[in-house]
C-alpha cells in the first residue's frame, strides 16, 4: 500500500496519488530511500517530508529518488517475501473455505493495483 501511493493510477487507488507524500508520512519506501540516498537526496526528503516544505514539482523529484534508490522495488519485494512466509505458515492446515480465503487474500495483497 505504501508503494502504491507513489505509482498507482489515481482512478484505481481511490485516493489522490501522492497523498502520503503531501501529508509527510514516513512509509517504508521513504525509509529505504533515505537510508540509500546521498546527502542531497536525504536533504530533499528531510525538507519535503520532515519539514513539510513542499513545492509543486517535489512529488516528481521524490519519485525520481524512490526509483533511483530502488525503494519502491524493494518495498514490493519485501511484501512478496512476507506473503511467501504467510503462505508457508498457512499451507499445513487442512483445505477449507477459510484457508482458501486466506490464500486469496495473500494473492490479492501482492497483485493489487489499488
HELIX and SHEET records of a PDB file:
HELIX    1   1 UNK A    4  UNK A    7  1                                   4    
HELIX    2   2 UNK A   10  UNK A   13  1                                   4    
HELIX    3   3 UNK A   19  UNK A   22  1                                   4    
HELIX    4   4 UNK A   28  UNK A   36  1                                   9    
HELIX    5   5 UNK A   39  UNK A   45  1                                   7    
HELIX    6   6 UNK A   46  UNK A   50  3                                   5    
HELIX    7   7 UNK A   58  UNK A   68  1                                  11    
HELIX    8   8 UNK A   71  UNK A   91  1                                  21    
HELIX    9   9 UNK A   97  UNK A  111  1                                  15    
END                                                                             
